[in-house]
């Protein structure tokens, strides 16, 4: 299994290397990341982020929530729902609750 790198736009936090397909919410919380997680089910929007890189598109449920929290932002995702397949750069979204 290969790995991917999570980079933080703020530059204050070190990169994190995770296995492909890893749930960010399980690993970033444990590594003292700058991202906040609330419900971890994609309903509260606490973990709204802007992300670039390699990852699958949001499923229908996540897309519904993104339309509520960050309409028209193609970089918006809910970090608790992200399972990455390649390197990403991530930052808290300015509209996160």
Rosetta silent file (secondary structure, phi, psi, omega in degrees, C-alpha in Angstrom):
SEQUENCE: XXXXXXXXXXXXXXXXXXXXXXXXXXXXXXXXXXXXXXXXXXXXXXXXXXXXXXXXXXXXXXXXXXXXXXXXXXXXXXXXXXXXXXXXXXXXXXXXX
SCORE:     score description
SCORE:     0.000 S_00000001
   1 L     0.000  137.311 -179.969    0.000    0.000    0.000 S_00000001
   2 L   -93.576  173.385 -177.080    1.328    3.434   -0.859 S_00000001
   3 E  -118.285  165.638  172.550    1.175    6.632    1.146 S_00000001
   4 E  -135.704  162.967 -177.212    0.147   10.219    0.535 S_00000001
   5 E  -112.621  133.475  173.096    1.149   13.495    2.135 S_00000001
   6 E  -102.178  120.007  176.879   -1.171   16.013    3.791 S_00000001
   7 E  -109.680  143.322 -179.790    0.268   19.533    3.688 S_00000001
   8 E  -103.980  129.107 -177.031   -1.222   22.413    5.658 S_00000001
   9 L   -61.371  -28.183 -176.695   -1.471   25.788    3.910 S_00000001
  10 L   -68.654  -19.736  179.364   -0.677   27.686    7.097 S_00000001
  11 L    73.462   -4.122 -179.162    2.873   26.318    7.094 S_00000001
  12 L   -89.004  -12.805 -177.897    2.829   26.132   10.903 S_00000001
  13 L  -116.001  140.540 -178.861    2.053   22.433   11.055 S_00000001
  14 L   -69.166  153.628  174.288    4.284   19.647    9.777 S_00000001
  15 L   -59.789  153.555  177.383    3.222   17.483    6.859 S_00000001
  16 E  -123.409  132.687  177.855    1.511   14.214    7.736 S_00000001
  17 E  -105.553  125.640 -176.828    2.080   11.005    5.765 S_00000001
  18 E  -130.427  157.733  175.357   -0.880    8.602    5.708 S_00000001
  19 E   -71.502  146.854  177.685   -1.759    5.406    3.863 S_00000001
  20 L   -55.596  134.952  179.766   -3.910    5.803    0.739 S_00000001
  21 L    88.691   -3.024 -179.175   -7.588    5.581    1.654 S_00000001
  22 L   -66.381  144.800  175.372   -7.045    6.650    5.274 S_00000001
  23 E   -80.401  120.705 -177.739   -9.809    8.657    6.917 S_00000001
  24 H   -57.961  -39.147 -176.890   -8.414   12.101    7.686 S_00000001
  25 H   -62.710  -27.401  179.384  -10.564   12.491   10.800 S_00000001
  26 H   -78.686  -27.935 -174.305   -8.955    9.430   12.382 S_00000001
  27 H  -103.468  -40.156 -176.441   -5.400   10.579   11.774 S_00000001
  28 H   -68.685  -36.133  177.338   -5.353   14.366   11.792 S_00000001
  29 L   -60.910  -41.077 -177.569   -7.016   14.620   15.179 S_00000001
  30 L   -72.443  -19.556 -178.038   -4.352   12.353   16.625 S_00000001
  31 L  -101.830   16.069  176.417   -1.537   14.411   15.102 S_00000001
  32 L    59.245   49.802 -178.150   -2.673   17.722   16.631 S_00000001
  33 L   -76.293  166.774  177.561   -3.722   19.209   13.302 S_00000001
  34 L   -78.824   -2.177 -177.938   -5.109   22.713   12.809 S_00000001
  35 L   -91.111  141.149  177.226   -8.443   21.222   11.689 S_00000001
  36 L  -100.004  145.198  176.492  -11.385   20.882   14.021 S_00000001
  37 L  -127.303  134.222  178.489  -13.753   17.922   13.957 S_00000001
  38 L  -107.358  -96.820 -173.127  -17.214   17.894   15.519 S_00000001
  39 L   -72.996  -25.132 -178.014  -19.770   15.205   14.740 S_00000001
  40 L    64.856   15.857  177.782  -17.490   13.243   12.347 S_00000001
  41 L  -118.409    0.140  178.406  -20.522   12.252   10.269 S_00000001
  42 L    87.044   16.689 -177.475  -20.603   15.198    7.883 S_00000001
  43 L  -104.032  -29.374 -171.521  -23.599   16.963    9.405 S_00000001
  44 L   -89.755  -24.842  179.894  -22.223   19.804   11.550 S_00000001
  45 L    81.529    1.031 -179.207  -19.779   21.433    9.102 S_00000001
  46 L   -57.202  -36.059 -175.419  -17.125   22.000   11.772 S_00000001
  47 L   -94.120   22.544  177.900  -14.492   20.320    9.615 S_00000001
  48 E   -60.234  127.219 -177.278  -15.237   22.349    6.468 S_00000001
  49 E  -134.201  165.718  166.675  -11.940   22.793    4.638 S_00000001
  50 E  -107.932  129.480 -174.631  -10.476   24.002    1.375 S_00000001
  51 E  -140.032  142.146  172.170   -8.448   21.252   -0.220 S_00000001
  52 E  -127.950  151.266  179.080   -6.500   20.693   -3.413 S_00000001
  53 E   135.642 -148.184 -174.161   -4.919   17.484   -4.579 S_00000001
  54 E  -113.325  115.248  178.855   -6.023   13.950   -5.330 S_00000001
  55 E  -163.503  155.724  178.928   -9.216   12.586   -3.796 S_00000001
  56 L   -70.402  158.748  178.355  -12.535   11.150   -4.971 S_00000001
  57 L   -67.322  161.272  179.257  -15.511   13.493   -5.442 S_00000001
  58 L   -66.951  148.094  173.952  -17.972   13.924   -2.574 S_00000001
  59 L   -75.317  176.479 -175.069  -20.810   11.437   -2.302 S_00000001
  60 H   -59.959  -40.242 -178.998  -24.403   12.703   -2.557 S_00000001
  61 H   -66.805  -44.401  177.961  -24.800   13.268    1.192 S_00000001
  62 H   -64.571  -40.752 -179.904  -21.585   15.254    1.512 S_00000001
  63 H   -59.478  -39.762  177.003  -22.468   17.249   -1.610 S_00000001
  64 H   -59.461  -43.375 -179.587  -25.786   18.255   -0.023 S_00000001
  65 H   -69.235  -37.835  178.436  -23.962   19.577    3.039 S_00000001
  66 H   -63.738  -33.849  177.409  -21.376   21.388    0.915 S_00000001
  67 H   -66.393  -27.334  177.727  -24.205   23.188   -0.895 S_00000001
  68 H   -79.980  -48.662 -171.901  -25.362   24.466    2.506 S_00000001
  69 H   -85.467  -32.166 -173.473  -21.966   25.396    3.980 S_00000001
  70 L  -149.578   57.145 -179.217  -19.884   26.432    0.947 S_00000001
  71 L   -55.984  136.372  176.357  -22.003   26.796   -2.150 S_00000001
  72 L    68.252   20.581  174.429  -19.984   27.364   -5.334 S_00000001
  73 L  -111.591  101.858 -176.595  -16.588   26.606   -3.760 S_00000001
  74 L   -66.992  -15.992  178.159  -15.024   23.730   -5.736 S_00000001
  75 L   -90.842   -4.872 -176.718  -12.232   23.370   -3.142 S_00000001
  76 E   -76.998  135.944  174.131  -14.656   22.896   -0.231 S_00000001
  77 E  -149.262  162.895  171.886  -14.894   19.491    1.412 S_00000001
  78 E   -96.546  114.651 -174.202  -15.788   18.061    4.797 S_00000001
  79 H   -58.475  -31.164 -179.329  -12.517   16.724    6.189 S_00000001
  80 H   -68.148  -16.464 -178.933  -14.316   13.995    8.145 S_00000001
  81 H  -102.727   -7.189 -176.247  -15.535   12.529    4.852 S_00000001
  82 L   -77.119  130.292  169.074  -12.268   12.729    2.903 S_00000001
  83 E  -127.181  109.275 -170.411  -10.432    9.568    1.956 S_00000001
  84 E   -87.222  152.377  177.627   -7.470   10.612   -0.120 S_00000001
  85 E  -118.521    1.395  178.987   -5.805    8.802   -2.953 S_00000001
  86 E  -167.246 -177.675 -177.426   -2.858   11.164   -3.352 S_00000001
  87 E   -59.434  143.134  177.058   -1.131   14.204   -1.936 S_00000001
  88 E  -136.269  157.477  169.682   -3.337   17.058   -0.734 S_00000001
  89 E  -121.349  133.019 -169.036   -2.956   20.579    0.604 S_00000001
  90 E  -138.260  149.488  177.810   -5.577   21.556    3.127 S_00000001
  91 E  -151.835  149.745  173.219   -6.709   24.548    5.202 S_00000001
  92 E   -56.924  140.708  179.731   -9.686   25.377    7.399 S_00000001
  93 L   -77.967  139.301 -179.864  -12.426   26.957    5.269 S_00000001
  94 L   -63.330  -19.332  179.754  -13.152   30.621    6.035 S_00000001
  95 L   -97.715    7.443 -179.181  -16.897   29.802    6.230 S_00000001
  96 L   -61.753  137.763  179.920  -16.521   26.913    8.702 S_00000001
  97 L   -61.921    0.000    0.000  -18.981   27.238   11.600 S_00000001
